[in-house]
Amino acid sequence: MADVIAGSAVISPLGGQAETFDALIAGESALRPLEFYDRDRVNVHLGYQIGDGPEGDLRPAGWLTSVIADAVADAKLDLSAARVVVVVGTSMRELRGVERALASSIRPLTFDLPDLHFTRAVRAVVPDAIEVITVTNACSAGGHALAIGEDYLATRRADVVIVAACDGTSESMIASIGRVHEDPSDGVRPFDRRRKGVLLGEGAAALVLVSAEHASSIDRSAARVLGTEMACDAAHETAPDSAGIARTMRGAHRRAGITAADVDLVVAHGTGTALNDPTEAAVLVDVFTGSAPIVTALKGALGHTTGPSPLMSVAVGIQALRERRVPAIVGLSDPIDEAGDIDLVVGSPRRTGGSIVQIDAFGFGGVNAVTLVQVPA
């Protein structure tokens, strides 16, 4: 049975959940000059950061606790008697805090090891959680956390699962982008011929999941997770593998009990990189042969938020189907040849019907996750 999404929350470079969706519909981008780092040293000058004041050591944990608290409030559930499990997905944990500590031999640490895997932060807002798990699964971490949460409900080891994810930028990750490209990207352009690579974003997202059998008090219009397929094809350290991605998509459809023709909207991974975009586009053409779901992508507006990216896409996909408005892909004006048979949203928002959205998330090493969510009509 499908799990019910009782509540959700997002913090992105464009704002909270409602602000983010409205900004996406308006075609806005959070791209701005990079803060906190020596731009010439890392050879990256732009990014999609959250402008929330001076840099601190545990920024991701702060966003994480905020979205968890907001998602629980949105769910309007009494958790006092429930068995609650929290699963957190992340790509870098509190790496920036470690970098800052290593860079200063004088400044005293403001954190210790338990802060690095978010357990302490989570228990500050969900003190009675019976279990808190942190998974580090690259750019699909939020999707893998969602799959684990579904398993907890399916095996009746929890009544409520809070699935969350968070990541901030770090100097080492940004510098790695600067080393890959002598002339780094001036903005993420998913599926565009002019794409020059990825830039990092920041943020957090959370979903409150309840099994269908425990969801009698929840609004019947609440979205439902039909299923998540997660995989690790290990085909290459960094390059995406089309066969592995296709298997993950088709596995997600089987797990959700649907066919490709049932999918109305795809929120693509869409990193604006040389290899990911043509590979993902070719797989979408193959998997959806004979059907044509609308395809959008968020990284042109939000950057690559890594761990929370899949959960942000879930929240945006749900809102798009509810409002019947799909945001255009920021940065896309001249689609690549491989995307010629895909119904990409270019230039302006698209009106849509339908009820099922697919969320793509692909990470290094073939650490992939594909989620199907249904929004009742």
C-alpha positions in Angstrom: 0.0 0.0 0.0 1.2 3.5 -0.8 2.6 5.6 2.0 0.9 8.9 2.7 3.0 12.2 2.7 1.3 13.9 5.7 3.6 16.9 5.8 6.6 18.5 4.0 9.0 21.4 4.2 11.8 22.8 2.1 14.6 25.4 2.6 16.3 26.2 -0.6 18.4 29.2 -1.9 15.0 30.6 -3.1 13.4 30.4 0.3 10.9 28.1 2.0 8.6 25.6 0.3 6.0 28.0 -1.0 8.5 30.7 -1.9 10.6 28.2 -3.7 7.7 27.0 -5.9 6.5 30.5 -6.6 10.0 31.6 -7.6 10.4 28.5 -9.9 7.1 29.4 -11.6 8.4 32.9 -12.1 11.6 31.6 -13.7 13.9 33.0 -11.0 17.4 31.7 -10.3 19.3 31.7 -7.0 22.6 32.1 -8.8 24.9 34.7 -7.2 28.6 35.4 -6.4 30.1 32.7 -4.2 30.5 33.6 -0.5 32.8 32.3 2.2 35.6 31.1 -0.1 38.5 32.5 -2.0 37.0 32.5 -5.5 40.3 32.6 -7.3 41.8 29.9 -5.2 38.9 27.4 -5.8 38.5 28.7 -9.4 34.7 29.0 -9.0 33.0 32.4 -8.7 29.3 31.6 -8.6 27.0 29.4 -6.7 23.5 28.8 -5.3 24.0 29.5 -1.7 21.5 30.3 1.1 22.1 33.9 2.2 21.3 33.6 5.9 24.1 35.6 7.4 27.7 34.9 8.5 29.0 31.4 8.0 28.8 29.1 11.0 30.0 25.6 11.7 26.7 23.7 11.6 24.6 25.4 9.0 23.2 22.2 7.4 22.1 21.0 10.9 20.2 24.2 11.4 18.4 23.9 8.1 17.7 20.2 8.9 16.1 20.9 12.3 14.0 23.7 10.7 12.5 21.6 7.9 11.8 18.7 10.3 10.0 20.9 12.7 8.1 22.6 9.8 7.1 19.2 8.2 5.9 17.8 11.5 3.8 21.0 12.0 2.5 20.7 8.5 1.5 17.1 9.2 -0.7 18.0 12.2 -0.1 14.6 13.8 0.1 13.7 17.4 3.5 11.9 17.6 3.4 11.3 21.3 2.2 7.8 21.1 3.7 6.9 17.7 6.8 4.9 17.0 8.8 7.6 15.0 11.9 6.9 13.0 14.0 9.6 11.3 16.1 8.9 8.3 18.5 11.6 7.1 20.2 11.6 3.7 23.2 13.7 3.0 26.2 13.9 0.6 28.7 15.8 2.8 27.3 15.9 6.3 29.0 18.8 8.2 32.1 18.8 6.0 32.4 22.5 6.0 32.5 22.6 9.8 35.4 20.2 9.7 37.2 22.3 7.1 36.8 25.4 9.2 38.1 23.6 12.3 41.2 22.3 10.4 41.9 25.7 9.0 42.2 27.2 12.5 44.5 25.9 15.2 43.4 28.6 17.6 39.6 28.8 17.4 38.0 26.3 19.8 35.7 23.7 18.2 32.0 24.5 18.5 30.9 20.9 17.8 31.9 17.3 18.5 31.6 14.0 16.6 27.9 13.4 17.3 27.1 16.6 15.5 28.6 15.3 12.3 25.9 12.6 11.7 22.9 14.8 12.8 21.6 12.6 15.6 22.0 15.3 18.2 20.3 17.9 15.9 17.4 15.6 15.1 16.8 14.6 18.7 16.5 18.3 19.6 13.3 18.5 17.6 12.1 14.8 17.7 13.3 13.8 21.2 11.2 10.6 21.3 12.3 9.1 18.0 13.1 5.4 18.5 15.8 5.5 15.9 17.7 8.2 13.9 19.7 7.1 10.9 22.0 9.1 8.6 22.8 7.7 5.2 25.5 9.2 2.9 24.6 8.2 -0.7 26.0 11.0 -2.8 23.6 13.0 -5.0 20.7 10.5 -4.5 21.0 10.5 -0.7 17.5 11.9 -0.2 16.0 9.3 -2.5 17.8 6.5 -0.7 16.6 7.9 2.7 13.1 7.8 1.3 13.4 4.2 0.2 14.6 3.2 3.7 11.7 5.1 5.2 9.3 3.2 3.0 10.8 -0.1 4.2 10.4 0.9 7.9 6.7 1.4 7.3 6.3 -1.7 5.1 7.9 -3.9 7.8 5.8 -2.2 10.6 8.9 -1.2 12.5 7.6 2.4 12.6 4.2 4.2 12.6 5.6 7.4 11.3 8.9 8.0 9.4 10.4 11.5 8.9 12.6 11.4 5.8 14.9 14.4 5.6 18.0 15.5 3.8 20.4 18.4 4.0 23.7 19.7 2.6 25.7 22.9 2.5 28.6 23.9 0.2 32.2 23.1 1.2 35.5 24.4 0.0 36.8 21.0 -1.1 33.7 20.1 -3.1 33.7 23.5 -4.8 37.5 23.3 -5.5 36.9 19.9 -7.1 34.6 21.6 -9.6 37.2 24.3 -10.2 39.8 21.6 -11.0 37.6 19.7 -13.4 37.0 22.8 -15.6 39.6 25.4 -16.4 36.7 27.7 -17.3 34.0 26.8 -14.7 30.3 27.1 -15.3 28.5 30.5 -15.2 25.2 28.8 -14.4 23.6 25.4 -14.5 21.9 24.7 -17.9 20.2 21.4 -17.8 19.9 19.7 -21.2 21.2 22.8 -23.0 23.8 22.8 -25.7 25.7 25.6 -24.0 25.9 23.7 -20.6 29.3 24.0 -19.0 28.9 21.9 -15.9 27.4 21.9 -12.4 27.5 24.4 -9.6 26.6 23.6 -6.0 23.5 24.7 -4.1 22.4 24.4 -0.5 19.4 23.5 1.5 17.2 20.9 3.2 13.9 19.2 2.8 11.7 16.8 4.9 8.7 14.6 4.4 6.5 13.0 7.1 5.4 9.6 5.9 2.6 7.5 7.4 1.6 4.1 6.3 -1.8 3.9 4.6 -3.3 1.8 7.4 -2.4 4.5 9.9 -3.5 7.5 7.8 -7.3 7.6 8.4 -7.1 11.1 10.0 -5.1 12.5 7.1 -6.6 14.6 4.3 -7.6 12.3 1.4 -5.9 14.8 -1.0 -2.5 14.1 0.5 0.1 12.8 -1.9 1.2 9.2 -1.7 4.6 7.6 -2.4 3.9 4.7 -4.7 7.5 3.4 -4.5 11.2 4.2 -4.7 13.8 2.0 -6.4 17.4 2.5 -5.3 20.5 1.0 -6.9 24.2 1.1 -7.1 25.4 -0.2 -10.5 29.1 0.6 -9.8 29.7 0.9 -13.6 32.1 3.8 -13.2 33.4 6.1 -10.5 31.8 9.2 -12.0 30.2 8.6 -15.4 26.5 7.7 -15.5 25.6 4.3 -17.0 22.5 4.3 -19.2 21.7 0.6 -18.6 21.9 1.1 -14.8 19.7 4.2 -14.9 17.1 2.5 -17.2 17.0 -0.5 -14.8 16.4 1.8 -11.9 13.5 3.6 -13.7 11.9 0.4 -14.8 12.3 -1.1 -11.3 10.6 2.0 -9.8 7.7 1.6 -12.1 7.3 -2.1 -11.2 7.6 -1.3 -7.5 5.0 1.4 -7.8 2.6 -0.9 -9.7 2.4 1.3 -12.8 3.7 1.5 -16.3 5.7 4.2 -18.0 2.6 5.4 -19.7 1.0 6.2 -16.3 3.7 8.9 -15.6 2.5 12.4 -16.2 5.5 14.5 -15.1 9.2 13.8 -14.6 11.5 16.0 -12.4 14.8 15.1 -14.0 18.2 15.0 -12.3 19.4 17.4 -15.0 22.9 18.5 -13.8 23.9 20.5 -16.8 27.0 18.3 -17.2 28.6 16.9 -20.3 27.8 13.3 -19.6 24.7 13.2 -17.3 22.3 15.2 -19.5 22.6 13.2 -22.8 22.6 10.0 -20.8 19.5 10.8 -18.8 17.8 12.2 -21.9 18.5 9.0 -23.9 17.2 6.8 -21.1 14.0 8.9 -20.8 13.4 8.5 -24.5 14.0 4.7 -24.3 11.9 4.1 -21.1 9.0 6.3 -22.2 8.8 5.2 -25.8 5.2 5.6 -26.9 4.4 8.1 -24.1 5.5 11.6 -23.5 5.5 12.9 -19.9 6.3 16.5 -19.3 9.9 16.9 -18.1 11.3 19.6 -16.0 14.5 20.1 -13.9 15.3 22.3 -10.9 19.1 22.7 -10.8 19.2 25.7 -13.2 17.4 27.6 -10.5 18.6 25.9 -7.3 22.0 24.6 -8.3 22.9 21.0 -7.3 21.9 20.8 -3.6 23.2 17.2 -3.7 21.7 15.2 -0.7 18.3 17.0 -0.4 17.9 17.4 -4.2 15.5 14.4 -4.6 13.3 15.5 -1.7 13.1 19.0 -3.0 12.1 17.6 -6.3 9.4 15.5 -4.6 7.9 18.6 -3.0 8.0 20.7 -6.2 6.6 17.8 -8.2 3.7 17.4 -5.8 3.0 21.2 -5.9 3.2 21.3 -9.7 0.5 18.6 -10.0 -1.7 20.2 -7.4 -1.6 23.6 -9.0 -1.4 22.1 -12.5 1.6 24.3 -13.3 5.0 23.0 -14.1 8.0 25.3 -13.8 10.2 25.8 -16.9 13.8 24.7 -16.8 15.9 27.7 -15.9 18.9 28.0 -18.2 17.5 25.9 -21.0 16.9 27.5 -24.4 18.6 25.2 -26.9 18.0 21.6 -26.1 20.6 18.9 -26.9 19.9 16.5 -29.7 19.4 13.5 -27.3 16.5 15.4 -25.8 14.7 15.9 -29.1 11.9 13.4 -28.3 11.4 14.6 -24.7 8.7 17.1 -23.8 11.0 19.5 -21.9 9.4 22.6 -20.3 11.2 25.5 -22.0 10.7 29.2 -21.6 7.5 29.4 -19.6 5.5 27.3 -17.1 3.3 24.6 -18.6 -0.2 23.8 -17.7 -0.7 20.2 -16.9 -3.2 17.6 -15.7 -2.3 14.1 -14.5 -1.5 12.7 -11.1 1.8 10.8 -11.1 5.3 12.4 -10.9 8.6 10.6 -11.3 11.7 11.9 -9.5 15.1 11.1 -10.9 18.3 11.2 -8.7 21.7 9.8 -9.9 25.0 9.9 -8.0 28.6 9.0 -8.6 29.2 5.3 -8.8 25.8 4.6 -10.1 24.2 5.3 -6.7 20.7 6.0 -8.2 17.2 6.4 -6.9 13.9 6.9 -8.8 10.7 7.7 -6.9 7.0 7.7 -8.0 4.5 9.9 -6.2 0.8 10.2 -6.8 -1.3 13.3 -6.1 -5.0 12.4 -5.9 -7.2 14.3 -8.4 
